[in-house]
Amino acid sequence: MKMPASMEPDWKALLRVLRAHSATFYLGSLLFPKEARKGAWAVYAACRLGDEAVDGQ
């Protein structure tokens, strides 16, 4: 099932979060199967942004 374009995540924004906060996770994620990679990026970015909100950064 394809997601409507209006709900499609901003993959460039997710990559900016990854590269800024965890270059090693980003590089490691390149070893994931291609179909799982973007999902892993989205989960990491959501957790990272939540962590920053709690930490007050």
mmJSON file of the N, C-alpha and C atoms, coordinates in Angstrom:
{"data_MODEL":{"atom_site":{
"group_PDB":["ATOM","ATOM","ATOM","ATOM","ATOM","ATOM","ATOM","ATOM","ATOM","ATOM","ATOM","ATOM","ATOM","ATOM","ATOM","ATOM","ATOM","ATOM","ATOM","ATOM","ATOM","ATOM","ATOM","ATOM","ATOM","ATOM","ATOM","ATOM","ATOM","ATOM","ATOM","ATOM","ATOM","ATOM","ATOM","ATOM","ATOM","ATOM","ATOM","ATOM","ATOM","ATOM","ATOM","ATOM","ATOM","ATOM","ATOM","ATOM","ATOM","ATOM","ATOM","ATOM","ATOM","ATOM","ATOM","ATOM","ATOM","ATOM","ATOM","ATOM","ATOM","ATOM","ATOM","ATOM","ATOM","ATOM","ATOM","ATOM","ATOM","ATOM","ATOM","ATOM","ATOM","ATOM","ATOM","ATOM","ATOM","ATOM","ATOM","ATOM","ATOM","ATOM","ATOM","ATOM","ATOM","ATOM","ATOM","ATOM","ATOM","ATOM","ATOM","ATOM","ATOM","ATOM","ATOM","ATOM","ATOM","ATOM","ATOM","ATOM","ATOM","ATOM","ATOM","ATOM","ATOM","ATOM","ATOM","ATOM","ATOM","ATOM","ATOM","ATOM","ATOM","ATOM","ATOM","ATOM","ATOM","ATOM","ATOM","ATOM","ATOM","ATOM","ATOM","ATOM","ATOM","ATOM","ATOM","ATOM","ATOM","ATOM","ATOM","ATOM","ATOM","ATOM","ATOM","ATOM","ATOM","ATOM","ATOM","ATOM","ATOM","ATOM","ATOM","ATOM","ATOM","ATOM","ATOM","ATOM","ATOM","ATOM","ATOM","ATOM","ATOM","ATOM","ATOM","ATOM","ATOM","ATOM","ATOM","ATOM","ATOM","ATOM","ATOM","ATOM","ATOM","ATOM","ATOM","ATOM","ATOM","ATOM","ATOM"],
"id":[1,2,3,4,5,6,7,8,9,10,11,12,13,14,15,16,17,18,19,20,21,22,23,24,25,26,27,28,29,30,31,32,33,34,35,36,37,38,39,40,41,42,43,44,45,46,47,48,49,50,51,52,53,54,55,56,57,58,59,60,61,62,63,64,65,66,67,68,69,70,71,72,73,74,75,76,77,78,79,80,81,82,83,84,85,86,87,88,89,90,91,92,93,94,95,96,97,98,99,100,101,102,103,104,105,106,107,108,109,110,111,112,113,114,115,116,117,118,119,120,121,122,123,124,125,126,127,128,129,130,131,132,133,134,135,136,137,138,139,140,141,142,143,144,145,146,147,148,149,150,151,152,153,154,155,156,157,158,159,160,161,162,163,164,165,166,167,168,169,170,171],
"type_symbol":["N","C","C","N","C","C","N","C","C","N","C","C","N","C","C","N","C","C","N","C","C","N","C","C","N","C","C","N","C","C","N","C","C","N","C","C","N","C","C","N","C","C","N","C","C","N","C","C","N","C","C","N","C","C","N","C","C","N","C","C","N","C","C","N","C","C","N","C","C","N","C","C","N","C","C","N","C","C","N","C","C","N","C","C","N","C","C","N","C","C","N","C","C","N","C","C","N","C","C","N","C","C","N","C","C","N","C","C","N","C","C","N","C","C","N","C","C","N","C","C","N","C","C","N","C","C","N","C","C","N","C","C","N","C","C","N","C","C","N","C","C","N","C","C","N","C","C","N","C","C","N","C","C","N","C","C","N","C","C","N","C","C","N","C","C","N","C","C","N","C","C"],
"label_atom_id":["N","CA","C","N","CA","C","N","CA","C","N","CA","C","N","CA","C","N","CA","C","N","CA","C","N","CA","C","N","CA","C","N","CA","C","N","CA","C","N","CA","C","N","CA","C","N","CA","C","N","CA","C","N","CA","C","N","CA","C","N","CA","C","N","CA","C","N","CA","C","N","CA","C","N","CA","C","N","CA","C","N","CA","C","N","CA","C","N","CA","C","N","CA","C","N","CA","C","N","CA","C","N","CA","C","N","CA","C","N","CA","C","N","CA","C","N","CA","C","N","CA","C","N","CA","C","N","CA","C","N","CA","C","N","CA","C","N","CA","C","N","CA","C","N","CA","C","N","CA","C","N","CA","C","N","CA","C","N","CA","C","N","CA","C","N","CA","C","N","CA","C","N","CA","C","N","CA","C","N","CA","C","N","CA","C","N","CA","C","N","CA","C","N","CA","C","N","CA","C"],
"label_alt_id":[null,null,null,null,null,null,null,null,null,null,null,null,null,null,null,null,null,null,null,null,null,null,null,null,null,null,null,null,null,null,null,null,null,null,null,null,null,null,null,null,null,null,null,null,null,null,null,null,null,null,null,null,null,null,null,null,null,null,null,null,null,null,null,null,null,null,null,null,null,null,null,null,null,null,null,null,null,null,null,null,null,null,null,null,null,null,null,null,null,null,null,null,null,null,null,null,null,null,null,null,null,null,null,null,null,null,null,null,null,null,null,null,null,null,null,null,null,null,null,null,null,null,null,null,null,null,null,null,null,null,null,null,null,null,null,null,null,null,null,null,null,null,null,null,null,null,null,null,null,null,null,null,null,null,null,null,null,null,null,null,null,null,null,null,null,null,null,null,null,null,null],
"label_comp_id":["MET","MET","MET","LYS","LYS","LYS","MET","MET","MET","PRO","PRO","PRO","ALA","ALA","ALA","SER","SER","SER","MET","MET","MET","GLU","GLU","GLU","PRO","PRO","PRO","ASP","ASP","ASP","TRP","TRP","TRP","LYS","LYS","LYS","ALA","ALA","ALA","LEU","LEU","LEU","LEU","LEU","LEU","ARG","ARG","ARG","VAL","VAL","VAL","LEU","LEU","LEU","ARG","ARG","ARG","ALA","ALA","ALA","HIS","HIS","HIS","SER","SER","SER","ALA","ALA","ALA","THR","THR","THR","PHE","PHE","PHE","TYR","TYR","TYR","LEU","LEU","LEU","GLY","GLY","GLY","SER","SER","SER","LEU","LEU","LEU","LEU","LEU","LEU","PHE","PHE","PHE","PRO","PRO","PRO","LYS","LYS","LYS","GLU","GLU","GLU","ALA","ALA","ALA","ARG","ARG","ARG","LYS","LYS","LYS","GLY","GLY","GLY","ALA","ALA","ALA","TRP","TRP","TRP","ALA","ALA","ALA","VAL","VAL","VAL","TYR","TYR","TYR","ALA","ALA","ALA","ALA","ALA","ALA","CYS","CYS","CYS","ARG","ARG","ARG","LEU","LEU","LEU","GLY","GLY","GLY","ASP","ASP","ASP","GLU","GLU","GLU","ALA","ALA","ALA","VAL","VAL","VAL","ASP","ASP","ASP","GLY","GLY","GLY","GLN","GLN","GLN"],
"label_asym_id":["A","A","A","A","A","A","A","A","A","A","A","A","A","A","A","A","A","A","A","A","A","A","A","A","A","A","A","A","A","A","A","A","A","A","A","A","A","A","A","A","A","A","A","A","A","A","A","A","A","A","A","A","A","A","A","A","A","A","A","A","A","A","A","A","A","A","A","A","A","A","A","A","A","A","A","A","A","A","A","A","A","A","A","A","A","A","A","A","A","A","A","A","A","A","A","A","A","A","A","A","A","A","A","A","A","A","A","A","A","A","A","A","A","A","A","A","A","A","A","A","A","A","A","A","A","A","A","A","A","A","A","A","A","A","A","A","A","A","A","A","A","A","A","A","A","A","A","A","A","A","A","A","A","A","A","A","A","A","A","A","A","A","A","A","A","A","A","A","A","A","A"],
"label_entity_id":["1","1","1","1","1","1","1","1","1","1","1","1","1","1","1","1","1","1","1","1","1","1","1","1","1","1","1","1","1","1","1","1","1","1","1","1","1","1","1","1","1","1","1","1","1","1","1","1","1","1","1","1","1","1","1","1","1","1","1","1","1","1","1","1","1","1","1","1","1","1","1","1","1","1","1","1","1","1","1","1","1","1","1","1","1","1","1","1","1","1","1","1","1","1","1","1","1","1","1","1","1","1","1","1","1","1","1","1","1","1","1","1","1","1","1","1","1","1","1","1","1","1","1","1","1","1","1","1","1","1","1","1","1","1","1","1","1","1","1","1","1","1","1","1","1","1","1","1","1","1","1","1","1","1","1","1","1","1","1","1","1","1","1","1","1","1","1","1","1","1","1"],
"label_seq_id":[1,1,1,2,2,2,3,3,3,4,4,4,5,5,5,6,6,6,7,7,7,8,8,8,9,9,9,10,10,10,11,11,11,12,12,12,13,13,13,14,14,14,15,15,15,16,16,16,17,17,17,18,18,18,19,19,19,20,20,20,21,21,21,22,22,22,23,23,23,24,24,24,25,25,25,26,26,26,27,27,27,28,28,28,29,29,29,30,30,30,31,31,31,32,32,32,33,33,33,34,34,34,35,35,35,36,36,36,37,37,37,38,38,38,39,39,39,40,40,40,41,41,41,42,42,42,43,43,43,44,44,44,45,45,45,46,46,46,47,47,47,48,48,48,49,49,49,50,50,50,51,51,51,52,52,52,53,53,53,54,54,54,55,55,55,56,56,56,57,57,57],
"pdbx_PDB_ins_code":[null,null,null,null,null,null,null,null,null,null,null,null,null,null,null,null,null,null,null,null,null,null,null,null,null,null,null,null,null,null,null,null,null,null,null,null,null,null,null,null,null,null,null,null,null,null,null,null,null,null,null,null,null,null,null,null,null,null,null,null,null,null,null,null,null,null,null,null,null,null,null,null,null,null,null,null,null,null,null,null,null,null,null,null,null,null,null,null,null,null,null,null,null,null,null,null,null,null,null,null,null,null,null,null,null,null,null,null,null,null,null,null,null,null,null,null,null,null,null,null,null,null,null,null,null,null,null,null,null,null,null,null,null,null,null,null,null,null,null,null,null,null,null,null,null,null,null,null,null,null,null,null,null,null,null,null,null,null,null,null,null,null,null,null,null,null,null,null,null,null,null],
"Cartn_x":[0.848,0.0,0.887,0.67,1.481,0.884,1.767,1.352,1.025,-0.054,-0.345,0.83,1.084,2.225,2.194,1.01,0.91,1.37,1.414,1.838,3.264,3.884,5.239,6.217,7.038,8.006,9.013,9.571,10.623,11.946,12.331,13.52,14.777,14.844,16.028,16.159,15.042,15.078,15.518,15.033,15.446,16.94,17.448,18.882,19.704,19.208,19.928,20.026,18.951,18.971,20.0,19.972,20.914,22.352,22.64,24.022,24.515,23.63,24.026,24.238,23.479,23.502,24.109,24.221,24.78,25.264,26.443,27.022,27.228,27.557,27.791,26.504,25.373,24.105,23.767,23.95,23.657,24.487,25.782,26.644,26.274,25.992,25.575,24.256,23.366,22.054,22.161,23.244,23.428,23.604,23.896,24.005,22.652,21.62,20.274,19.731,18.798,18.128,17.478,17.524,17.026,15.594,14.749,13.345,13.16,14.145,14.047,14.756,15.598,16.472,15.707,14.769,14.051,13.222,12.66,11.912,12.807,14.011,14.966,15.354,15.534,15.866,14.745,13.508,12.358,12.243,12.433,12.358,13.471,14.693,15.815,15.548,15.122,14.882,13.791,12.723,11.646,12.155,12.934,13.49,14.466,15.284,16.275,15.599,14.603,13.904,13.154,12.577,11.924,12.921,14.091,15.146,15.586,15.743,16.134,15.058,13.799,12.704,12.706,12.953,12.986,14.205,15.331,16.565,16.573,15.656,15.572,16.624,17.114,18.139,17.525],
"Cartn_y":[-1.177,0.0,1.232,2.088,3.294,4.42,5.147,6.263,7.472,8.206,9.426,10.401,11.128,12.052,13.05,13.472,14.454,13.887,12.557,11.923,11.387,11.496,10.98,11.767,11.072,11.776,12.571,13.582,14.38,13.654,12.797,11.967,12.805,13.939,14.8,15.332,15.675,16.152,15.025,13.816,12.684,12.435,12.526,12.326,13.411,14.642,15.721,15.414,14.917,14.547,13.444,12.423,11.315,11.773,12.512,12.938,13.879,14.705,15.656,14.973,13.926,13.338,11.951,11.258,9.909,9.439,9.898,9.481,7.967,7.372,5.927,5.142,5.605,4.924,5.057,6.248,6.457,5.503,5.465,4.599,3.129,2.731,1.354,1.016,2.0,1.754,1.481,1.896,1.62,0.124,-0.635,-2.088,-2.784,-2.06,-2.627,-2.907,-3.842,-4.017,-2.689,-2.384,-1.094,-0.817,-1.849,-1.638,-1.337,-1.632,-1.359,-0.073,0.442,1.568,2.825,3.247,4.494,4.376,3.21,3.011,3.15,2.6,2.722,4.18,4.92,6.352,7.093,6.778,7.47,7.167,5.907,5.543,6.234,6.209,6.86,8.353,9.021,10.469,10.796,10.008,10.251,10.095,9.054,8.845,9.95,10.341,11.389,12.72,13.092,14.357,14.327,13.181,13.042,13.177,12.592,12.69,14.137,14.852,16.26,17.092,16.787,17.536,17.332,16.099,15.797,16.431,16.399,16.969,18.488,19.077,20.532,21.172,20.438,21.0,21.603],
"Cartn_z":[0.0,0.0,0.0,-0.953,-1.07,-0.227,0.444,1.286,0.413,0.731,-0.029,0.065,-0.997,-1.038,0.109,0.529,1.61,2.953,3.072,4.32,4.24,3.092,2.898,3.77,4.565,5.414,4.589,5.204,4.576,4.819,3.879,4.059,4.195,3.522,3.648,5.067,5.693,7.084,8.019,7.788,8.616,8.483,7.274,7.069,7.752,7.759,8.462,9.951,10.542,11.967,12.192,11.368,11.522,11.392,10.357,10.127,11.215,11.749,12.79,14.136,14.426,15.766,15.841,14.752,14.815,13.452,13.107,11.829,11.801,12.95,12.961,12.715,13.274,13.0,11.52,10.971,9.552,8.694,8.941,8.134,8.32,9.558,9.814,9.136,9.078,8.465,6.971,6.371,4.944,4.682,5.736,5.61,5.73,6.19,6.305,4.903,4.796,3.505,3.091,1.821,1.336,1.783,1.789,2.149,3.64,4.475,5.915,6.319,5.467,5.809,6.205,5.388,5.676,6.948,7.186,8.424,9.644,9.561,10.669,10.875,9.792,9.91,10.618,10.254,10.847,12.339,12.717,14.137,14.911,14.378,15.065,15.237,14.183,14.251,15.262,15.299,16.264,17.691,17.938,19.28,19.647,18.697,18.959,19.266,18.494,18.728,20.057,20.398,21.7,22.838,22.683,23.69,23.882,22.786,22.88,23.562,23.293,23.919,25.433,25.865,27.297,27.957,27.255,27.801,27.755,26.997,26.909,26.033,25.061,24.177,22.968],
"occupancy":[1.0,1.0,1.0,1.0,1.0,1.0,1.0,1.0,1.0,1.0,1.0,1.0,1.0,1.0,1.0,1.0,1.0,1.0,1.0,1.0,1.0,1.0,1.0,1.0,1.0,1.0,1.0,1.0,1.0,1.0,1.0,1.0,1.0,1.0,1.0,1.0,1.0,1.0,1.0,1.0,1.0,1.0,1.0,1.0,1.0,1.0,1.0,1.0,1.0,1.0,1.0,1.0,1.0,1.0,1.0,1.0,1.0,1.0,1.0,1.0,1.0,1.0,1.0,1.0,1.0,1.0,1.0,1.0,1.0,1.0,1.0,1.0,1.0,1.0,1.0,1.0,1.0,1.0,1.0,1.0,1.0,1.0,1.0,1.0,1.0,1.0,1.0,1.0,1.0,1.0,1.0,1.0,1.0,1.0,1.0,1.0,1.0,1.0,1.0,1.0,1.0,1.0,1.0,1.0,1.0,1.0,1.0,1.0,1.0,1.0,1.0,1.0,1.0,1.0,1.0,1.0,1.0,1.0,1.0,1.0,1.0,1.0,1.0,1.0,1.0,1.0,1.0,1.0,1.0,1.0,1.0,1.0,1.0,1.0,1.0,1.0,1.0,1.0,1.0,1.0,1.0,1.0,1.0,1.0,1.0,1.0,1.0,1.0,1.0,1.0,1.0,1.0,1.0,1.0,1.0,1.0,1.0,1.0,1.0,1.0,1.0,1.0,1.0,1.0,1.0,1.0,1.0,1.0,1.0,1.0,1.0],
"B_iso_or_equiv":[0.0,0.0,0.0,0.0,0.0,0.0,0.0,0.0,0.0,0.0,0.0,0.0,0.0,0.0,0.0,0.0,0.0,0.0,0.0,0.0,0.0,0.0,0.0,0.0,0.0,0.0,0.0,0.0,0.0,0.0,0.0,0.0,0.0,0.0,0.0,0.0,0.0,0.0,0.0,0.0,0.0,0.0,0.0,0.0,0.0,0.0,0.0,0.0,0.0,0.0,0.0,0.0,0.0,0.0,0.0,0.0,0.0,0.0,0.0,0.0,0.0,0.0,0.0,0.0,0.0,0.0,0.0,0.0,0.0,0.0,0.0,0.0,0.0,0.0,0.0,0.0,0.0,0.0,0.0,0.0,0.0,0.0,0.0,0.0,0.0,0.0,0.0,0.0,0.0,0.0,0.0,0.0,0.0,0.0,0.0,0.0,0.0,0.0,0.0,0.0,0.0,0.0,0.0,0.0,0.0,0.0,0.0,0.0,0.0,0.0,0.0,0.0,0.0,0.0,0.0,0.0,0.0,0.0,0.0,0.0,0.0,0.0,0.0,0.0,0.0,0.0,0.0,0.0,0.0,0.0,0.0,0.0,0.0,0.0,0.0,0.0,0.0,0.0,0.0,0.0,0.0,0.0,0.0,0.0,0.0,0.0,0.0,0.0,0.0,0.0,0.0,0.0,0.0,0.0,0.0,0.0,0.0,0.0,0.0,0.0,0.0,0.0,0.0,0.0,0.0,0.0,0.0,0.0,0.0,0.0,0.0],
"pdbx_formal_charge":[null,null,null,null,null,null,null,null,null,null,null,null,null,null,null,null,null,null,null,null,null,null,null,null,null,null,null,null,null,null,null,null,null,null,null,null,null,null,null,null,null,null,null,null,null,null,null,null,null,null,null,null,null,null,null,null,null,null,null,null,null,null,null,null,null,null,null,null,null,null,null,null,null,null,null,null,null,null,null,null,null,null,null,null,null,null,null,null,null,null,null,null,null,null,null,null,null,null,null,null,null,null,null,null,null,null,null,null,null,null,null,null,null,null,null,null,null,null,null,null,null,null,null,null,null,null,null,null,null,null,null,null,null,null,null,null,null,null,null,null,null,null,null,null,null,null,null,null,null,null,null,null,null,null,null,null,null,null,null,null,null,null,null,null,null,null,null,null,null,null,null],
"auth_seq_id":[1,1,1,2,2,2,3,3,3,4,4,4,5,5,5,6,6,6,7,7,7,8,8,8,9,9,9,10,10,10,11,11,11,12,12,12,13,13,13,14,14,14,15,15,15,16,16,16,17,17,17,18,18,18,19,19,19,20,20,20,21,21,21,22,22,22,23,23,23,24,24,24,25,25,25,26,26,26,27,27,27,28,28,28,29,29,29,30,30,30,31,31,31,32,32,32,33,33,33,34,34,34,35,35,35,36,36,36,37,37,37,38,38,38,39,39,39,40,40,40,41,41,41,42,42,42,43,43,43,44,44,44,45,45,45,46,46,46,47,47,47,48,48,48,49,49,49,50,50,50,51,51,51,52,52,52,53,53,53,54,54,54,55,55,55,56,56,56,57,57,57],
"auth_comp_id":["MET","MET","MET","LYS","LYS","LYS","MET","MET","MET","PRO","PRO","PRO","ALA","ALA","ALA","SER","SER","SER","MET","MET","MET","GLU","GLU","GLU","PRO","PRO","PRO","ASP","ASP","ASP","TRP","TRP","TRP","LYS","LYS","LYS","ALA","ALA","ALA","LEU","LEU","LEU","LEU","LEU","LEU","ARG","ARG","ARG","VAL","VAL","VAL","LEU","LEU","LEU","ARG","ARG","ARG","ALA","ALA","ALA","HIS","HIS","HIS","SER","SER","SER","ALA","ALA","ALA","THR","THR","THR","PHE","PHE","PHE","TYR","TYR","TYR","LEU","LEU","LEU","GLY","GLY","GLY","SER","SER","SER","LEU","LEU","LEU","LEU","LEU","LEU","PHE","PHE","PHE","PRO","PRO","PRO","LYS","LYS","LYS","GLU","GLU","GLU","ALA","ALA","ALA","ARG","ARG","ARG","LYS","LYS","LYS","GLY","GLY","GLY","ALA","ALA","ALA","TRP","TRP","TRP","ALA","ALA","ALA","VAL","VAL","VAL","TYR","TYR","TYR","ALA","ALA","ALA","ALA","ALA","ALA","CYS","CYS","CYS","ARG","ARG","ARG","LEU","LEU","LEU","GLY","GLY","GLY","ASP","ASP","ASP","GLU","GLU","GLU","ALA","ALA","ALA","VAL","VAL","VAL","ASP","ASP","ASP","GLY","GLY","GLY","GLN","GLN","GLN"],
"auth_asym_id":["A","A","A","A","A","A","A","A","A","A","A","A","A","A","A","A","A","A","A","A","A","A","A","A","A","A","A","A","A","A","A","A","A","A","A","A","A","A","A","A","A","A","A","A","A","A","A","A","A","A","A","A","A","A","A","A","A","A","A","A","A","A","A","A","A","A","A","A","A","A","A","A","A","A","A","A","A","A","A","A","A","A","A","A","A","A","A","A","A","A","A","A","A","A","A","A","A","A","A","A","A","A","A","A","A","A","A","A","A","A","A","A","A","A","A","A","A","A","A","A","A","A","A","A","A","A","A","A","A","A","A","A","A","A","A","A","A","A","A","A","A","A","A","A","A","A","A","A","A","A","A","A","A","A","A","A","A","A","A","A","A","A","A","A","A","A","A","A","A","A","A"],
"auth_atom_id":["N","CA","C","N","CA","C","N","CA","C","N","CA","C","N","CA","C","N","CA","C","N","CA","C","N","CA","C","N","CA","C","N","CA","C","N","CA","C","N","CA","C","N","CA","C","N","CA","C","N","CA","C","N","CA","C","N","CA","C","N","CA","C","N","CA","C","N","CA","C","N","CA","C","N","CA","C","N","CA","C","N","CA","C","N","CA","C","N","CA","C","N","CA","C","N","CA","C","N","CA","C","N","CA","C","N","CA","C","N","CA","C","N","CA","C","N","CA","C","N","CA","C","N","CA","C","N","CA","C","N","CA","C","N","CA","C","N","CA","C","N","CA","C","N","CA","C","N","CA","C","N","CA","C","N","CA","C","N","CA","C","N","CA","C","N","CA","C","N","CA","C","N","CA","C","N","CA","C","N","CA","C","N","CA","C","N","CA","C","N","CA","C","N","CA","C","N","CA","C"],
"pdbx_PDB_model_num":[1,1,1,1,1,1,1,1,1,1,1,1,1,1,1,1,1,1,1,1,1,1,1,1,1,1,1,1,1,1,1,1,1,1,1,1,1,1,1,1,1,1,1,1,1,1,1,1,1,1,1,1,1,1,1,1,1,1,1,1,1,1,1,1,1,1,1,1,1,1,1,1,1,1,1,1,1,1,1,1,1,1,1,1,1,1,1,1,1,1,1,1,1,1,1,1,1,1,1,1,1,1,1,1,1,1,1,1,1,1,1,1,1,1,1,1,1,1,1,1,1,1,1,1,1,1,1,1,1,1,1,1,1,1,1,1,1,1,1,1,1,1,1,1,1,1,1,1,1,1,1,1,1,1,1,1,1,1,1,1,1,1,1,1,1,1,1,1,1,1,1]
}}}
